[in-house]
Amino acid sequence: CTEILETLSNINDDSLLTTQQKCELVAMAYERQKEWESAQLVYQKLLQEHPEQWIYWKRLLENAFRQDGFKYASEIIHTLLNIIKDESRKHPVRAHHLILCELAAVQIRALDNGEDDNVIVEDDTETLERAIVDYGNTLGPRASCAYSDLAKYIELLATKNASSHETLLEWANRMLVENQSAADRSMLRSYVFAIQVIYKVVTMSKDEKAIEKWLPAWEDLVFVWRNSQKMGTATAGDDVQKENQPGDELILLAVQNVLFRNDNEICQLLSAAALLEEALQYSPYNAYLKIAGIDVYARLNATRRAWELFQDLSIKHIQLDSCSYIIFSKLLNGGMYNEAIQVAKEVLKFHNSTARNTGDFTGQAMEQGTLSKANEFLEFQRDRMDPSLTLLEAKGRIMDCAPLLFLQAKTQAIGMQHGIVGEETDLERLVDMVREAHNTFGAPNILTLATAKVDPCFFSDNRDDSILSYQILNKPTLLSKEELVQDFVRCGLLHRLLVPIVLCLDMSKGPKKGKVTKASDLLKKGCASLLHAIDETVLYIDNAKLPLGSKEFMEGMLSLCRVVAFVSAGMPGSEEQDSLASREQFATNQLESIVIPESTDWSVPEVCRFLPCLLVPYFVILRMTANLFASYGWGKRKCHTRASAGAMAKVASKLKATVEAMCIELNCLPESDDDCTSKKNEYISLLADNECLNKETVENVCSSVTSSQQLTKQRVMPFLDAIVIELSSFEVEES
């Protein structure tokens, strides 16, 4: 650090480093040496030149607190505020007011963490409360970001002092009442800010009486929003992004309010969709309205409309890595497998180009002598891009959905173009898959990455959850990093089971003259690979937190895999006792041990997700096992004369019952145009009494929802029907 300070002091060329940059580096060097006082002096100098830089205020406060505690830090902050106070400014500097909130919060956190010998008293929380109120009164009418600045402080205050709930609610409600006319943009911002504070506090309090007392009616918000349209569209001088319109936040708040109520869920969702669609007509470029719409339509099983809104967002470049998560799971849950593959391919393509560009930019930076920038490129690629969680998810989505690629053909079958599906094309597809397995940016790379001992900490979660920050009443629940990695491993392990099964079936030979054929060395290696994959999957099942029923399905697949391994090559190490009868007995025992949960409580998203993730792999392995049995003379027609064939028929019958239960749930969606019209009229009647909603918009929403539901059924039902038909072929009547 001393050498850094000496080097910086000798740099006089502003083209290399500006004075501000040199001061920043000097302050960081002092911090590394724990010279808190010296660092403070540098930050005080920086703040006199750049008083709006929030990071300088935070660093100054942190260093002062480290040096001599809260009292000293408070004196330093207030002294500096008095020095740089500028009454001539047209607008107040946010940092000047926000640092007082941070100062009070630092004291409370220090007391809470035991960094201070005292305990939290009411005076400490009252100081924070006053700072919040002062900031809100000053910046609420001026800055649309006032709530986001205060959110963490409101949460801290509400957590540490329950009595502050009522005070904050009363203050916010006064502001709401005083500004409900929203006569100008300043009043409109105050009105929005007040509602945001009320939402935050009532969710923290979780008090039903407080919710009933303070939560405004969503119809009031819509009324104010419609009045705000008289202000005209946003211009360059307004404190809003140019793609947004004044009052857009009111619709987002109204939608949260609608969905927060304990009313009819379908009515809530349709009302929310109608409000968002009306708002999008007025503000067609607002990304937050579209993101909210994606969530609402997905919950209505109207995934096509959610997909249309996602496309309107024009997600590109780095946003593919940080924002694709808002649609990935929804496409899977809505049966839009083609579209899920499309998004996943875009993610892989982006990562491929980024890796190439990183090498080029690093070389250019080194040629220019900016080695720090070259190192920055390499670190970003190594730490953030290569282990990206979104890249991982994209690979899994492609492998899961490949057999269900929907083609514009008269009949749909599993694996018409891609995937291992128990057909003659499997070997050719397997060769291509193995060839691509070591391509970092190819979906088959999942075969080399997925193991039961994958550590989620290795991966970088680049998802940008700030795009959901508009949600206050209804906090979004994202899949955790552990859950995403677990799902990726599930996909990879299932494909690691399918690959050796294809090889075993290709090399397996049926019995000759009632005696088993000696297994070749290649077949033994294939079966050993399959058994190793089985052991990996068992370890995964034992340690993973699987959804209800998933464990039984995966264990059933493993039993079928053991049957394939031992029927193909016999029991390892027991060649002397190996016989056709012993192999059949083992197969029969394994098949009879299979348990398939009898679940009738399906939802449409569960059906659409279960199909590619577990049902198709289970069905394919069952089909391949049946093909192996046929080569041994234990085919479907022998179900009444051979124990193994009979056990196989029972497994198929149980699986068929599960698939039929899934079909029953999917049949609740409209199929024909007449069904859509009937469903549409039913939805419209639910909202007929609500005069706050635009009737034309309601009709368009209901039409869009029903047509989207129809598409989901058209995409998924053919595959379920095909599975049911083939499973029915195991039910041979006794002659």
Residue pairs with C-beta under 8 A, 6 or more apart in sequence:
1 29
1 30
1 32
1 33
2 33
4 25
4 29
5 26
5 29
8 17
8 22
8 25
8 26
8 29
11 17
11 22
17 25
20 46
20 49
20 50
23 42
23 45
23 46
24 46
26 42
27 39
27 42
27 43
27 46
27 59
30 36
30 38
30 39
30 42
31 39
31 59
31 63
34 66
36 63
36 64
36 66
36 67
37 63
37 67
39 59
39 63
40 60
40 63
40 64
40 67
40 76
43 56
43 59
43 60
43 63
44 60
44 76
44 80
46 53
46 56
47 53
47 56
47 57
47 60
47 80
47 84
48 83
48 84
50 56
51 84
51 86
51 93
51 95
51 96
52 93
52 94
52 95
53 95
54 94
54 95
54 98
57 77
57 95
57 98
57 99
57 102
58 99
58 102
60 76
60 77
60 80
61 73
61 76
61 77
61 99
61 102
61 103
61 106
64 72
64 73
64 76
64 77
65 72
65 73
65 106
65 110
69 116
70 106
70 107
70 110
70 116
73 103
73 106
74 103
77 99
77 100
77 103
81 96
81 99
84 96
85 96
86 93
91 142
92 138
92 139
92 142
94 139
94 143
94 145
94 149
97 131
97 134
97 135
97 138
97 139
98 135
98 149
100 131
100 134
100 135
101 128
101 131
101 132
101 135
101 150
101 153
102 153
103 131
104 124
104 127
104 128
104 131
104 153
105 128
105 152
105 153
105 156
107 116
107 124
107 127
108 120
108 124
108 125
108 128
108 156
108 160
109 115
109 156
110 116
111 118
111 119
111 120
111 124
112 120
112 160
120 160
122 161
125 157
125 160
125 161
125 164
128 153
128 156
128 157
129 157
129 161
129 164
129 167
129 168
131 153
132 150
132 153
132 154
132 157
132 168
133 168
133 171
135 146
135 149
135 150
136 146
136 150
136 171
136 172
136 175
136 193
136 197
137 175
139 146
139 149
140 146
140 175
140 189
140 190
140 193
140 194
141 179
141 186
141 187
141 189
141 190
141 193
142 186
142 189
142 239
143 149
143 189
143 239
144 189
144 192
144 239
144 240
144 249
146 189
146 193
147 192
147 193
147 196
147 197
147 200
148 469
150 197
151 200
154 168
154 197
154 200
154 201
154 204
155 200
155 204
157 164
157 168
158 164
158 165
158 168
158 200
158 201
158 204
158 205
159 204
162 205
165 201
165 204
165 205
165 207
165 210
166 210
168 197
168 201
169 198
169 201
169 202
169 210
169 214
171 197
172 194
172 195
172 197
172 198
172 201
172 214
173 194
173 198
173 214
175 190
175 191
175 193
175 194
175 197
176 191
176 194
176 195
176 198
176 216
178 190
179 187
179 188
179 190
179 191
179 194
180 191
180 220
180 224
181 187
182 188
182 191
182 224
182 227
182 228
182 247
184 231
185 231
185 238
185 239
185 246
188 224
188 228
188 231
188 246
188 247
189 239
191 224
191 250
192 247
192 249
192 250
192 253
195 216
195 221
195 250
195 253
196 249
196 253
196 472
198 214
198 215
198 216
199 215
199 253
199 256
199 472
199 473
200 472
201 210
201 214
202 210
202 211
202 214
202 215
202 473
203 472
203 473
203 475
205 211
215 257
215 260
216 257
217 257
218 254
218 255
218 257
218 258
218 261
219 692
221 250
221 251
221 253
221 254
221 257
222 250
222 251
222 254
222 275
222 692
223 692
224 247
224 250
225 247
225 250
225 251
225 254
225 279
228 246
228 247
228 250
229 245
229 247
229 282
231 246
231 247
233 245
234 240
234 241
234 242
234 244
234 245
234 246
236 242
238 246
240 246
240 248
243 283
243 285
243 286
243 287
244 283
244 285
244 286
244 288
245 282
245 283
245 286
248 279
248 283
248 286
248 288
248 289
249 470
251 275
251 276
251 278
251 279
251 289
252 288
252 289
252 292
252 470
253 472
254 275
255 272
255 275
255 276
255 292
255 296
256 471
256 472
256 473
256 474
257 473
258 268
258 271
258 272
258 275
259 268
259 269
259 272
259 296
259 473
259 474
260 473
260 474
261 268
264 686
266 300
266 683
266 686
267 686
267 687
269 296
269 299
269 300
270 300
270 683
270 686
270 687
270 698
270 701
270 702
270 705
271 687
271 690
271 693
272 292
272 296
273 293
273 296
273 297
273 300
273 701
273 705
274 687
274 693
274 694
274 697
274 698
274 701
275 693
276 289
276 292
276 293
276 296
277 293
277 697
277 700
277 701
278 693
278 694
278 697
279 286
279 289
280 286
280 289
280 290
280 293
281 697
283 289
287 313
287 467
288 467
288 470
290 309
290 310
290 312
290 313
291 309
291 313
291 326
291 467
291 468
291 470
292 470
293 305
293 306
293 309
294 306
294 309
294 310
294 326
294 327
294 330
295 306
295 326
295 330
295 476
297 303
297 305
297 306
297 309
297 704
297 705
297 708
298 306
298 330
298 333
298 334
300 705
300 708
300 709
301 334
301 604
301 605
301 669
301 705
301 708
301 709
301 712
302 334
302 704
302 705
302 708
302 709
303 330
303 331
303 333
303 334
303 335
303 336
303 708
303 711
303 712
304 334
304 336
304 707
304 708
304 711
304 712
305 704
305 705
305 708
306 327
306 330
306 334
306 708
307 327
307 331
307 334
307 336
307 339
310 326
310 327
313 323
315 323
315 324
317 350
318 350
320 343
320 346
320 347
320 350
320 390
321 347
321 350
321 351
321 385
321 388
321 390
321 391
321 462
322 390
322 462
322 463
322 464
323 463
323 464
323 467
324 343
324 346
324 347
324 390
324 394
325 390
325 393
325 463
325 478
326 467
326 468
327 343
328 340
328 343
328 344
328 393
328 394
328 397
329 479
329 609
331 337
331 339
331 340
331 343
332 340
332 397
332 400
332 401
332 608
332 609
332 612
332 613
333 604
333 605
333 606
333 608
333 609
334 604
334 605
334 608
334 708
334 712
335 608
335 611
335 712
335 713
335 715
335 716
336 712
336 715
337 401
337 404
337 405
337 406
337 612
337 715
338 401
338 405
338 406
340 397
340 401
341 397
341 398
341 401
341 402
341 405
343 394
343 397
344 393
344 394
344 395
344 397
344 398
344 443
345 394
345 398
347 390
347 391
347 394
348 391
348 394
348 395
348 398
348 441
348 442
348 443
349 441
351 385
351 388
351 391
351 441
352 441
354 381
354 385
355 381
355 385
355 386
355 440
355 441
358 377
358 378
358 380
358 381
358 385
361 377
362 374
362 377
362 378
363 374
365 371
365 373
365 374
365 377
366 374
383 460
384 460
384 462
385 391
385 460
386 440
387 458
387 459
387 460
388 459
388 460
388 462
389 459
389 460
389 461
389 462
389 463
389 481
389 484
389 485
390 462
390 463
391 441
392 449
392 459
392 484
392 485
392 488
393 484
393 487
393 488
394 443
395 442
395 443
395 445
395 446
395 449
395 488
396 446
396 487
396 488
396 491
396 492
398 443
399 443
399 444
399 446
399 491
399 492
399 495
400 491
400 612
400 613
401 612
402 415
402 417
402 418
402 419
402 443
403 414
403 415
403 418
403 419
403 420
403 421
403 612
403 616
403 620
404 414
404 419
404 611
404 612
404 616
404 719
405 416
405 417
405 418
406 412
406 715
407 416
407 417
409 416
411 718
412 718
412 719
412 722
413 722
414 421
414 616
414 619
414 620
414 719
414 722
414 723
415 421
415 423
415 425
415 620
418 429
419 429
419 616
420 426
420 429
420 430
420 433
420 495
420 498
420 499
420 502
420 620
421 616
421 620
421 623
422 620
422 621
422 623
422 624
422 627
426 502
427 502
427 506
430 499
430 502
430 503
433 444
433 447
433 499
434 444
434 447
434 499
436 442
436 443
436 444
436 445
437 444
437 445
437 447
437 448
438 445
438 448
439 445
446 488
446 491
446 492
446 495
447 492
447 495
447 496
447 499
449 488
449 492
450 488
450 489
450 491
450 492
450 493
450 495
450 496
451 489
451 492
451 536
452 489
452 493
452 536
452 537
452 539
452 540
452 543
453 539
454 485
454 488
454 489
456 481
456 482
456 485
459 481
459 485
461 481
463 478
465 476
465 478
468 476
479 487
486 544
486 545
487 613
489 540
489 544
490 540
490 544
490 554
490 613
491 613
493 533
493 536
493 537
493 540
494 537
494 554
494 557
494 617
496 533
496 536
496 537
497 530
497 533
497 534
497 537
497 557
497 558
497 561
497 617
497 621
498 617
498 620
498 621
499 529
499 533
500 526
500 527
500 529
500 530
500 533
501 530
501 561
501 564
501 621
501 624
502 624
503 522
503 526
503 529
504 523
504 526
504 527
504 530
504 564
504 565
504 568
504 569
505 564
505 568
505 624
505 627
505 628
507 520
507 522
507 523
507 526
507 568
508 523
508 567
508 568
508 569
508 628
508 631
509 517
509 631
510 517
510 631
510 632
510 633
511 517
511 580
511 632
511 633
514 580
515 579
515 580
516 570
516 578
516 579
516 580
516 583
519 527
519 568
519 569
519 570
523 568
523 569
524 569
526 568
526 569
527 565
527 566
527 568
527 569
527 572
528 572
530 561
530 564
530 565
531 562
531 565
531 572
533 561
534 558
534 561
534 562
534 565
537 554
537 558
538 558
541 551
541 554
541 555
541 558
546 554
548 597
549 597
549 599
550 614
552 595
552 596
552 597
553 596
553 597
553 614
553 615
553 618
554 614
555 594
555 595
556 594
556 595
556 596
556 618
556 651
557 617
557 618
557 621
559 590
559 591
559 593
559 594
560 590
560 591
560 594
560 618
560 621
560 622
560 625
560 651
561 621
562 590
563 586
563 587
563 590
563 591
563 625
563 628
564 621
564 624
564 625
564 628
566 583
566 586
566 587
567 583
567 584
567 586
567 587
567 628
567 629
567 632
568 628
570 578
570 583
571 577
571 578
571 582
571 583
571 586
580 632
583 632
584 632
584 634
584 642
584 643
584 644
585 643
587 629
587 634
587 644
587 647
588 643
588 644
588 647
591 644
591 647
591 648
591 650
591 651
592 647
592 650
594 651
594 654
596 651
596 654
596 655
596 657
596 658
597 658
598 654
598 657
598 658
599 658
599 661
600 661
600 664
602 610
602 661
602 662
602 664
602 665
603 665
604 665
604 666
604 668
604 669
604 712
606 665
607 662
607 665
607 666
607 716
607 720
608 712
608 716
610 662
611 662
611 716
611 719
611 720
615 659
615 662
615 723
616 719
618 655
619 655
619 723
619 726
619 727
622 648
622 651
622 652
622 655
623 726
625 648
626 635
626 636
626 648
626 652
626 730
629 635
629 644
629 645
629 648
630 636
633 642
634 642
634 644
634 645
634 648
635 645
636 645
636 648
636 649
636 729
636 730
636 732
637 645
637 732
638 645
639 645
639 646
639 648
639 649
639 730
639 731
639 732
640 646
640 732
640 734
648 730
649 730
649 731
649 732
652 727
652 730
652 731
653 727
653 730
653 731
655 727
656 724
656 727
656 728
659 720
659 723
659 724
659 727
660 724
662 720
663 717
663 720
663 721
663 724
666 713
666 716
666 717
666 720
667 713
669 709
669 710
669 712
669 713
670 676
670 678
670 679
670 706
670 709
670 710
670 713
671 710
671 713
671 714
675 706
675 710
676 703
676 706
676 707
676 709
676 710
677 706
679 706
679 709
680 699
680 702
680 703
680 705
680 706
683 702
683 705
683 706
684 698
684 699
684 702
687 693
687 698
